[in-house]
Amino acid sequence: MTVTQDYQITWEKLPDDYKLPDDPVDNINQPALAAALTESLELAGKLPPNALTPTNYGICATLNGKIVVKAPDWAYIPKIGVDREEVIRSYTPQLQGDIPVIVMEFISDTQETEYSIKATYPPGKWFFYERILKVPNYIIFEPDSGSVEMYRLEITEQYILQEPDENQRYWIAEMNLYLGVWQGTRENRAGNWLRWWDEQGNLLLWGGELAEQERQRAERLAAQLRAAGIESEV
């Protein structure tokens, strides 16, 4: 048990009969943005079998005996310590595995709940991620404009806005990856996407891009073989 503000924080499994909010996602783009982040990690071999990348999925804590559930648009949890069947409905850090090392919110309305530092019960998202879960990295992304805000939990245990590097990317130390904005088309959606780059600056590709890369490689090889055949005939 830990104490912050006036809260005693405990990590308890969500009761089976607890009714989770059944809110629809705010925007049609949110599932696509989240799926794209996970897919490139998996294809690059950077998603361990016991990692979890939930989207719009309840992450829980108990404050003064009252359950709080927040559902970030995307999160990365390095390791869960239980069977996946136990975290189908929700996830409780500390009890069931690691705290998320990054949470993301994709802004699609003007309510600005992503910035809520409301400390009284039920606390706002910002307060929950910063003071309760203590998530090291908090990303707020506005897909239409492509603007990104990255907040890093500093030694003061407060989020501090980070500046991007010369490539307009942010270093996520816990994942050993850069995060940045890429413009292009995927699944008939043209616009801004959050994407990963490795330490060497290589973009982590999606499945369609890997397939296209392989097609081009096969075409080059076929052209080389044809050219070699012509030369041998001469």
N, C-alpha and C positions, 0 to 999 in steps of 0.2 A: 504494500500500500504506500502511496506517495501523497503528498499534500501540496497543492498549489492554490493561490488565492484563498478562498474559503472552502475549497473542495477537498474532500478525501477521495482519491482516485483508486479504484480497484478494477481488476481485469477479470470479468466474469463472462461465461458463455451466455449468449443470448438465449433466453427461454424458448423452447420450441413453439409455444403458443403466442409469442410476442408478434404483434402485427406490424410488419414493416411498412413504411410509406409505399404507396403504389403510384408514385408520380411518373408521368411519361418523361422521356428525355426532353430537354428544352429545345433542341434543334436537330433537324435531320442530319446535319453534318457530324454531330458528336460521335455516333457509333463508328463512322468511317475514320475519323481522326484517331480514335482510340485503337481501332483494329490495325491501322497502319503502323502505329508505334510498336505494337506487340509483334506484328508479323516480321518486321525487319530484324528485331532482336532475336527472334526464334531462328530465322533463316541464317543469321550470322553466327549461330551457336553461342549466343550470349544470354540465353534464357535457360537457367538450370532447371532440371526436372521438378525441383521442390520450390521454385519461385512462383509468384502469383502476380498477375497483371490485371487486376479487376477494373471494371468500368461501370460506373453508376451502381456501386455495390456497397452494402453497408459495412462500415468500419466502426467498431463499438468500444465504448468505455463506460464505466459506471461511476457517477459522481454523486457523492453523498447518498448512495443507495439507489439513485435514479439512472436509468439507462439513457445514454446519448448515442445516436447513430447518425453518422454523416456519410454521404456517398459521393466521393470525388469522381470527376469524369474519367480520370485514369490514375492509376497508382502502380508503383513497383515495390513489391515485397520480396526481398532476396530469398527468404527461406521460411516455409511453414513447417511446423513440427508435428503436424497431425495429418491424418489421411484427408484427401480432398473431399471426401464425402462429409466430413465434419464441418467444412467451411462453405457448403453450397449456398446457404442463405446469408451468411454474414461472417465477419472475421474479427476476432478480439486479439489485438497485439499483446505481447508479453505472455498471455495464456496459450495462444495457439501458434506463436511464431514471432518473427521479427516485426519491429515497427516498419512502416513504409519508409523507404529512403527518399521517395519523391511522390508528391501528389500534384495533380494538375486539375485546373478548372478551365473550361472553355466558355468564354463569356458569350452569351447569346441574348441577354436581356439587359434592362437598365436597373434592376433591383440592387445590383452590387452586393449580393449576399457573400460573394467571395472575399470581400474586404471586412466583413463583420467581426469586430473585436468585442462584441457583446459578451460580458463575462458572467452575467446572471443566467440561471438555468431557464431554458436550454441555451448553451453558449453558441456564439456565432462560429462560422467555419474557420475564419482566421484564428480566433482564439483557440478553437479545438485543435487545429493542426499545430499551432505554435506552442501553446502552453500545456495542453493535455497529452497529445500524442508525441510532441517534440519531433516532428518530421523535419529532417535536415534541409530539404529543398522543396519550395512551393512555387509552382509555375501557374501564372494566369495568362491565358492566351486568347487573343481576340482574332478569330479566323478571318473575318472580313477585311480588316486592316493589316493583319499580319503582325500586330504588335505583341511583344512578349515582355512580361515582367517576371524576373526570377528573384526570389527571396531566399536568402541563405540564413539558417539558424546559427547565429554567432555565439561566442562564449558567454555573452550577456543573456543568452536564451531568448533573444528577440530576433525577428526576421529583419534583415538588412537587404535593401535593394542592390542587386549586383549589376555591374556593367559588362556587356559582351566583349569578347576579344576582337582582334583586328578583322576576323572573318565573320563577325556578328554572331558568334556562337558562345554558348555557356558551358563551362566544364562541370560535369556532374561527377565529383570525385568518387563517390561510393559505387558508381557503375563503370568508371574508367572510360567514359564516353562524353562526347560533346553533344549538345542539343541546340538546334537552330531551326530557322524557318526556310522552307524550300517552296518554290512556286512551280506548279505543274498540274498534271491531270492524272487522276487515279479513279477507277470505277465511275467514270463519267462525271466526276467532280473536278472542275478546274478552279484552282485557288491556292491558298496558303496552307501548308502542311508543316507540322512539327516533325523533324527527322533527326536521326542519330548519325554521328560521324565518329570514327575511332581515333585513337591517339595520333595516327599518321595523317589524319585528315581525309580518310576514305569514307565515302558515303555508304551506310548500310542499306543494301538494296532490298526492294520488295520482290515478290515472286515474279511478277510480270517483267520487271527489269532484268532479273536474272535470266529468264527465258529468252528475252530479246538479246541479251549479251551472248548467250550460248548460240542463238541463231546466227548472229553476226560472225561469231568465231567459226561456226561450221561453214558459212559461206566463204570466208577468207581461206579456210583450209581447202575447200573444193576448188577455188580459183587457183590456189598454188599448185594443186595436183594437176589441174588442166594445163596450166602453164608449163609444168615440168614434163607433161606428156607431149606437148607440142615441140618443146626443145629437144626431147629425145628422138622424135621422128626426124627432125632436121639433122 
